[in-house]
């Protein structure tokens, strides 16, 4: 894995504080839901 180069016209700001338990749970729930959504087979429409 290489370095990600920052575009010249975009600034990235990071929040150095640790996440709260509520924020950790929100992120975890989002990731779980996204993984479940990806597991379900997508239906293909045939025209």
N, C-alpha and C positions, 0 to 999 in steps of 0.2 A: 504494500500500500504506500502510495507516494504522498507528497505534500499537496495540499489543495491551495492553489494560488488565488489570492484575493483579487477580484476585479478592481480596476483603478477607481471606478465611480461608485463602488459599494463599500460601506463600512460595516463591520461586524462588531457588535457589542455583546459582551458576556457578563452575566450577573455572577459575581464571585461568591455570593452567599449560598449556604447549603439549602437544599429543598426542604420544605416542611413535610410532615407526614401526609397531609392532605394533597399537596402537589405531587408527591411520590405516587400516591394511590391513583390520582387522576391520570398521570402518565402511564402507569402500569395498566389501568383499565383500558385506556385508549389503545395501547399496543396489543393487548389481548383481543379486543374487539376487531382490530385490523387484521390480526392473524386468523381469526375465525372467519372473517369475511373472505380472506384469500383462500381458505381451505375449501369453501363451498364451490362446487363446479359451476362454471358460468354456462348458461344456456345460450346456444347459438341459434340464431334465427336463419332459416333457409328460405330464400325468396324463390 
